Amino acid sequence: MKAVGVIVEYNPFHNGHAFHLQASKEAANADVVIAVMSGNFLQRGEPALVSKWVRTQMALVNGVDIVFELPYRFAVQKAEIFATGAVSILDAAGCDSLCFGSESGDLGAFKQTLEFLTSRSAEYDEQIKTFIQTGVSYPKALSLAFQQLSGSEHVLDLSKPNNILGFQYIKAIKQLRSSIEPLTVSRKSANYHDEHFASDTIASATSIRKAIFSNDHEKMGIGQYVPDRTKDLLEEYLERYGTFHHWELYWQLLQFRLLQTNPNELRDIYEMEEGLENRLIQAALEAQNFQEFMQKIKTKRYTWTRLQRLCVHILTNTKKSEMNHLENASYLRLLGMSDLGKEYLNKTKKHFNLPLVSRIPSYKENDIQLDVRAARIYGMCLDEPHKKMMIQQEYKQPPIVIEKSS
């Protein structure tokens, strides 16, 4: 059976994702689609709108055959580490190809850009250091260094978010010496960061989330932009838990962590730079909510996204020592599968070069404890008995199985 991989967050699953899945399957001539999906906290340092289990259901009912969790250590990270972790999982799961959406849609431009930067890596690194010394953020330094080097060269536009991720996927495939074939399809109608609806049927996840939080929850106003089952699952989640997840729900937890933790201990948190802990503590004393807190700590040097990721690591008490020892994934955490996905696993799992984990209690290695901790914190914003139920779900929930005919 031929498998195409996709790397996703589905926050939430929408019509653009459905288009990408169909296009990926056709481009790869694949029998099954394997998704590597971020868990409860996402790449931009945000809690997912709904839990990873509900987003797994969204994926499976809309055409994905297997969902593996992208471990916390890779999910809440800059693009390079995020991509390396995700590609290593697809490689271990036997994917023949990886198909990603991009603003470019031209695979040749990705390969040419990788060759260009590889051949001038020393210059590139030096330019990055030079720009960082001027006080700009790391992502801005990357972009400026690239512009400085590329000049009039016909290379990829690396200021676009999906182009950046796609470039890192191809770079990871090369570094891992994987046989995965990269494929890309153009993003349809909506851009990644669009906050407003751009067409009658396709919208970005950002604009969909904005609509959900801007409107009365009973009238989300997103029906034309998401499949019916996505809307049903969102409504069921809201009815059960009374809320969707967002940063303000975690503000008191974050404030407590900052105000009760010794500055020396905060310096051990992953992505904390010297001196930043004092700025965060002072802002936590002054701010009344998360939005105000972020506005107080945001600087030219530290992007909003970088600071949000740091806040997630503070919430989960994730130390530098826990994150710096592992370059590639060390397990395959199975969240769900279709009947076709189950058939694929039965035929291929004996060839996997990583352990397949379907239940937490059966896997004794320490690496997965970051995921467990993140799941506990994710549930902490809920009222009882839902808080307890969500925390226990991490241990009790078996992989979700959905038949294609259902």
C-alpha positions as CSV (number, residue, x, y, z in Angstrom):
1,M,0.0,0.0,0.0
2,K,1.3,3.4,-1.0
3,A,1.3,6.1,1.7
4,V,1.4,9.9,1.4
5,G,2.2,11.9,4.5
6,V,0.9,15.3,5.6
7,I,2.0,17.5,8.5
8,V,-0.9,19.3,10.2
9,E,-2.4,21.0,13.1
10,Y,-6.1,21.1,12.0
11,N,-7.0,23.9,14.3
12,P,-9.7,23.3,13.2
13,F,-10.0,21.1,10.1
14,H,-11.5,23.2,7.3
15,N,-12.3,23.1,3.5
16,G,-8.8,24.1,2.6
17,H,-7.5,21.1,4.5
18,A,-10.0,18.9,2.6
19,F,-8.7,20.2,-0.7
20,H,-5.1,19.6,0.4
21,L,-5.9,16.0,1.4
22,Q,-7.5,15.2,-1.9
23,A,-4.8,16.9,-3.9
24,S,-2.1,15.1,-1.9
25,K,-3.6,11.7,-2.5
26,E,-3.9,12.4,-6.2
27,A,-0.4,13.9,-6.6
28,A,1.1,10.9,-4.8
29,N,-1.2,8.3,-6.3
30,A,-1.5,7.0,-2.8
31,D,-3.7,4.4,-1.1
32,V,-3.6,5.9,2.4
33,V,-2.9,9.3,4.0
34,I,-0.8,9.5,7.1
35,A,-1.0,12.7,9.2
36,V,1.5,13.8,11.8
37,M,-0.6,16.2,13.9
38,S,0.5,18.5,16.7
39,G,-0.9,17.6,20.1
40,N,-2.7,20.0,22.5
41,F,-0.2,22.9,22.1
42,L,0.8,24.2,18.7
43,Q,3.8,25.5,16.8
44,R,3.0,29.2,17.3
45,G,2.8,28.6,21.1
46,E,-1.0,28.4,21.4
47,P,-3.4,25.9,23.0
48,A,-5.4,24.1,20.3
49,L,-9.0,25.2,20.0
50,V,-10.1,21.6,20.9
51,S,-8.3,18.6,22.1
52,K,-6.0,16.4,20.0
53,W,-8.6,13.6,20.3
54,V,-11.4,15.7,18.7
55,R,-9.0,17.0,16.0
56,T,-8.1,13.4,15.3
57,Q,-11.7,12.6,14.8
58,M,-12.0,15.6,12.4
59,A,-9.0,14.2,10.4
60,L,-10.4,10.7,10.2
61,V,-13.9,11.6,9.2
62,N,-12.5,13.9,6.5
63,G,-10.2,11.5,4.7
64,V,-7.0,10.9,6.8
65,D,-6.3,7.2,7.4
66,I,-3.7,7.3,10.3
67,V,-3.0,10.1,12.8
68,F,0.3,10.1,14.7
69,E,0.9,12.8,17.3
70,L,3.8,15.1,16.8
71,P,5.5,15.0,20.2
72,Y,5.5,18.2,22.3
73,R,9.3,18.5,22.0
74,F,8.8,19.1,18.2
75,A,5.3,20.6,18.1
76,V,6.0,23.7,20.2
77,Q,9.1,24.7,18.3
78,K,10.6,26.9,15.5
79,A,10.0,25.7,12.0
80,E,13.3,23.8,11.6
81,I,12.8,21.6,14.7
82,F,9.1,21.2,14.0
83,A,9.9,19.9,10.5
84,T,12.6,17.6,11.5
85,G,10.5,15.8,14.1
86,A,7.5,15.5,11.8
87,V,9.5,14.2,8.8
88,S,11.3,11.7,11.0
89,I,7.9,10.3,12.0
90,L,6.7,10.0,8.4
91,D,9.9,8.3,7.5
92,A,9.7,5.8,10.3
93,A,6.1,5.1,9.3
94,G,7.1,4.1,5.8
95,C,5.6,7.0,3.9
96,D,6.5,7.1,0.2
97,S,5.9,10.8,-0.1
98,L,5.2,14.0,1.8
99,C,2.8,16.6,0.3
100,F,2.6,20.1,1.8
101,G,0.7,23.2,0.9
102,S,2.8,26.2,-0.1
103,E,2.4,29.7,-1.5
104,S,4.8,28.8,-4.2
105,G,3.4,25.5,-5.5
106,D,6.7,25.0,-7.4
107,L,8.8,22.1,-6.0
108,G,11.8,23.1,-8.2
109,A,12.0,26.5,-6.4
110,F,12.3,24.7,-3.0
111,K,15.0,22.4,-4.3
112,Q,16.9,25.2,-5.9
113,T,16.7,27.3,-2.8
114,L,18.0,24.4,-0.6
115,E,21.0,23.9,-3.0
116,F,21.6,27.7,-3.0
117,L,21.7,28.0,0.8
118,T,23.7,24.8,1.2
119,S,26.4,26.0,-1.1
120,R,26.6,29.3,0.8
121,S,25.9,28.1,4.3
122,A,28.9,29.7,5.9
123,E,28.0,33.1,4.4
124,Y,24.4,32.6,5.4
125,D,25.2,31.9,9.0
126,E,27.5,34.9,9.2
127,Q,24.8,37.2,7.8
128,I,22.3,35.8,10.3
129,K,24.6,36.6,13.2
130,T,25.2,40.1,11.8
131,F,21.5,40.9,11.7
132,I,20.8,39.4,15.1
133,Q,23.5,41.8,16.6
134,T,21.4,44.7,15.3
135,G,18.6,43.6,17.6
136,V,16.1,42.0,15.2
137,S,14.4,38.7,16.0
138,Y,15.8,35.4,14.8
139,P,13.1,34.9,12.1
140,K,13.7,38.4,10.8
141,A,17.4,37.8,10.8
142,L,16.9,34.7,8.7
143,S,14.7,36.6,6.2
144,L,17.1,39.5,5.9
145,A,20.2,37.3,5.6
146,F,18.4,35.3,2.8
147,Q,17.5,38.5,1.0
148,Q,21.0,39.8,1.3
149,L,22.5,36.6,-0.3
150,S,19.9,35.8,-2.9
151,G,19.8,39.2,-4.6
152,S,18.5,38.7,-8.1
153,E,18.7,34.9,-7.9
154,H,15.5,33.0,-8.8
155,V,14.8,31.4,-5.5
156,L,11.9,30.8,-3.1
157,D,10.1,33.6,-1.3
158,L,11.0,32.6,2.3
159,S,8.9,35.4,3.8
160,K,5.8,33.3,3.4
161,P,4.9,31.0,6.3
162,N,4.1,27.8,4.3
163,N,7.1,28.3,2.0
164,I,9.2,28.4,5.1
165,L,7.8,25.2,6.5
166,G,8.0,23.5,3.1
167,F,11.6,24.5,2.8
168,Q,12.3,23.0,6.2
169,Y,10.5,19.7,5.2
170,I,12.7,19.3,2.2
171,K,15.8,20.2,4.2
172,A,14.8,17.6,6.8
173,I,14.3,14.9,4.2
174,K,17.8,15.5,2.9
175,Q,19.4,15.6,6.3
176,L,17.7,12.4,7.4
177,R,18.7,10.8,4.1
178,S,15.1,9.7,3.7
179,S,13.7,8.2,0.5
180,I,10.5,10.2,1.0
181,E,9.5,12.1,-2.2
182,P,8.5,15.7,-1.5
183,L,5.4,17.1,-3.3
184,T,3.7,20.4,-3.0
185,V,0.3,21.9,-3.9
186,S,-0.5,25.6,-4.0
187,R,-2.6,27.0,-1.1
188,K,-6.1,27.7,-2.3
189,S,-7.7,31.2,-1.9
190,A,-6.7,31.9,1.8
191,N,-3.3,32.8,3.2
192,Y,-2.0,31.3,6.4
193,H,-2.4,34.5,8.5
194,D,-5.6,35.9,6.9
195,E,-7.9,37.1,9.6
196,H,-10.9,37.7,7.3
197,F,-12.7,35.4,5.0
198,A,-11.2,35.6,1.5
199,S,-13.7,33.5,-0.5
200,D,-17.1,31.8,-0.3
201,T,-15.8,28.4,0.7
202,I,-12.1,28.6,1.7
203,A,-10.8,30.4,4.7
204,S,-7.7,30.2,6.9
205,A,-7.8,28.5,10.3
206,T,-6.8,31.9,11.7
207,S,-9.9,33.6,10.3
208,I,-12.2,30.7,11.3
209,R,-10.9,30.9,14.9
210,K,-11.4,34.6,14.9
211,A,-15.0,34.2,13.8
212,I,-15.6,31.5,16.4
213,F,-14.4,33.8,19.2
214,S,-16.0,37.0,17.8
215,N,-19.5,35.6,17.4
216,D,-22.0,34.1,19.8
217,H,-20.8,30.5,20.2
218,E,-24.3,29.4,19.2
219,K,-23.9,31.1,15.9
220,M,-20.3,30.5,14.9
221,G,-20.9,31.6,11.3
222,I,-18.3,29.2,9.9
223,G,-20.5,26.6,8.3
224,Q,-19.6,27.4,4.7
225,Y,-15.8,27.1,5.5
226,V,-15.7,23.8,7.3
227,P,-17.0,20.3,6.5
228,D,-20.3,19.4,8.3
229,R,-18.6,16.9,10.6
230,T,-16.1,19.6,11.7
231,K,-18.9,21.9,12.7
232,D,-20.7,19.0,14.4
233,L,-17.6,18.1,16.4
234,L,-17.0,21.8,17.4
235,E,-20.6,22.1,18.6
236,E,-20.4,18.9,20.5
237,Y,-17.2,20.0,22.2
238,L,-18.7,23.3,23.2
239,E,-21.8,21.7,24.6
240,R,-19.7,19.2,26.6
241,Y,-17.0,21.5,28.0
242,G,-18.7,24.9,27.7
243,T,-15.7,26.6,26.1
244,F,-13.0,26.4,23.4
245,H,-9.4,26.6,24.5
246,H,-7.5,29.9,24.2
247,W,-4.7,31.7,26.1
248,E,-6.8,33.8,28.4
249,L,-8.1,30.6,30.0
250,Y,-4.5,29.8,31.1
251,W,-3.6,33.3,32.2
252,Q,-4.0,32.7,35.9
253,L,-2.0,29.5,35.7
254,L,0.8,31.2,33.9
255,Q,0.8,34.2,36.2
256,F,1.0,31.9,39.2
257,R,3.9,30.0,37.7
258,L,5.8,33.2,37.1
259,L,5.2,34.7,40.5
260,Q,5.9,31.6,42.6
261,T,9.0,30.4,40.7
262,N,12.5,31.6,41.7
263,P,14.2,33.5,38.8
264,N,17.1,31.1,38.9
265,E,14.6,28.2,38.2
266,L,13.0,30.2,35.4
267,R,16.4,30.5,33.7
268,D,16.3,26.7,33.3
269,I,13.1,26.8,31.3
270,Y,13.5,26.0,27.6
271,E,14.0,29.0,25.3
272,M,14.5,31.4,28.3
273,E,17.3,33.8,27.7
274,E,19.3,35.5,30.4
275,G,17.5,38.5,31.8
276,L,14.1,37.7,30.1
277,E,12.8,36.0,33.3
278,N,12.9,39.3,35.1
279,R,10.9,41.1,32.4
280,L,8.3,38.3,32.5
281,I,8.0,38.4,36.3
282,Q,7.5,42.2,36.2
283,A,4.9,42.0,33.5
284,A,3.1,39.2,35.4
285,L,2.8,41.6,38.4
286,E,1.3,44.4,36.3
287,A,-0.8,42.7,33.7
288,Q,-4.5,41.9,34.2
289,N,-4.8,39.4,31.3
290,F,-2.7,37.4,28.8
291,Q,-3.1,40.0,26.0
292,E,-1.8,42.8,28.2
293,F,1.0,40.6,29.5
294,M,2.1,39.8,25.9
295,Q,2.0,43.5,24.9
296,K,4.3,44.3,27.9
297,I,6.9,41.7,27.1
298,K,6.9,42.0,23.3
299,T,10.0,43.6,21.9
300,K,11.7,44.0,18.5
301,R,14.0,41.1,19.3
302,Y,11.4,38.7,20.6
303,T,8.5,37.8,18.3
304,W,5.0,37.2,19.7
305,T,5.2,33.6,18.5
306,R,8.6,33.0,20.2
307,L,7.3,34.5,23.5
308,Q,4.1,32.4,23.3
309,R,6.1,29.3,22.9
310,L,8.2,30.3,26.0
311,C,4.9,30.8,27.9
312,V,3.8,27.3,27.0
313,H,7.2,25.9,28.3
314,I,6.8,27.8,31.5
315,L,3.2,26.4,31.9
316,T,4.5,22.9,31.4
317,N,7.7,23.5,33.4
318,T,9.8,22.2,30.4
319,K,13.5,22.5,31.1
320,K,16.3,23.0,28.7
321,S,17.8,19.7,29.8
322,E,14.7,17.9,28.7
323,M,14.6,19.3,25.2
324,N,18.2,19.4,24.0
325,H,19.1,15.7,23.8
326,L,16.9,14.4,21.1
327,E,17.1,15.4,17.4
328,N,14.5,12.9,15.9
329,A,11.3,11.3,17.1
330,S,11.8,8.2,19.3
331,Y,8.3,6.7,19.1
332,L,5.1,6.7,17.0
333,R,2.2,7.8,19.1
334,L,-1.0,6.5,17.4
335,L,-4.0,8.7,18.0
336,G,-6.4,7.2,15.4
337,M,-7.0,5.3,12.2
338,S,-9.5,4.4,9.7
339,D,-10.2,0.7,8.7
340,L,-7.9,1.3,5.8
341,G,-5.2,2.8,8.1
342,K,-5.6,-0.3,10.4
343,E,-4.9,-2.5,7.4
344,Y,-1.8,-0.5,6.5
345,L,-0.5,-0.8,10.0
346,N,-1.1,-4.5,10.2
347,K,0.9,-4.9,7.0
348,T,3.8,-2.5,7.7
349,K,4.3,-2.0,11.4
350,K,6.8,-4.9,11.7
351,H,9.1,-2.8,9.4
352,F,8.9,0.4,11.5
353,N,12.2,1.5,13.0
354,L,10.5,3.2,16.0
355,P,8.1,1.7,18.6
356,L,4.4,2.1,17.9
357,V,2.7,3.4,21.0
358,S,-1.1,3.0,21.2
359,R,-1.5,3.4,25.0
360,I,0.6,5.5,27.4
361,P,0.7,2.8,30.2
362,S,2.3,0.3,27.9
363,Y,5.3,2.6,27.0
364,K,7.8,3.1,29.8
365,E,10.3,5.4,28.2
366,N,10.7,8.9,29.7
367,D,10.5,10.8,26.3
368,I,6.7,10.6,26.2
369,Q,6.3,12.3,29.6
370,L,6.5,15.8,28.1
371,D,3.3,14.9,26.1
372,V,1.6,13.6,29.3
373,R,2.5,16.8,31.1
374,A,1.2,19.0,28.3
375,A,-2.1,17.1,28.2
376,R,-2.5,17.6,32.0
377,I,-1.9,21.3,31.7
378,Y,-4.2,21.6,28.7
379,G,-7.1,20.2,30.8
380,M,-6.4,22.5,33.8
381,C,-8.5,25.3,32.4
382,L,-11.7,23.3,32.5
383,D,-14.2,23.0,35.4
384,E,-14.7,19.7,37.2
385,P,-15.6,16.9,36.3
386,H,-14.3,17.8,32.8
387,K,-10.8,18.6,34.1
388,K,-10.3,15.2,35.6
389,M,-11.8,13.5,32.6
390,M,-9.5,15.2,30.2
391,I,-6.4,14.5,32.3
392,Q,-7.4,10.9,32.6
393,Q,-8.1,10.6,28.9
394,E,-4.4,10.8,28.1
395,Y,-4.0,7.4,29.9
396,K,-7.3,5.7,29.1
397,Q,-8.1,6.7,25.5
398,P,-7.3,4.0,23.0
399,P,-6.6,5.0,19.4
400,I,-9.8,6.2,17.7
401,V,-11.0,3.9,15.0
402,I,-13.4,5.1,12.3
403,E,-14.7,3.0,9.4
404,K,-14.7,4.8,6.0
405,S,-18.3,3.7,5.4
406,S,-19.5,5.4,8.6
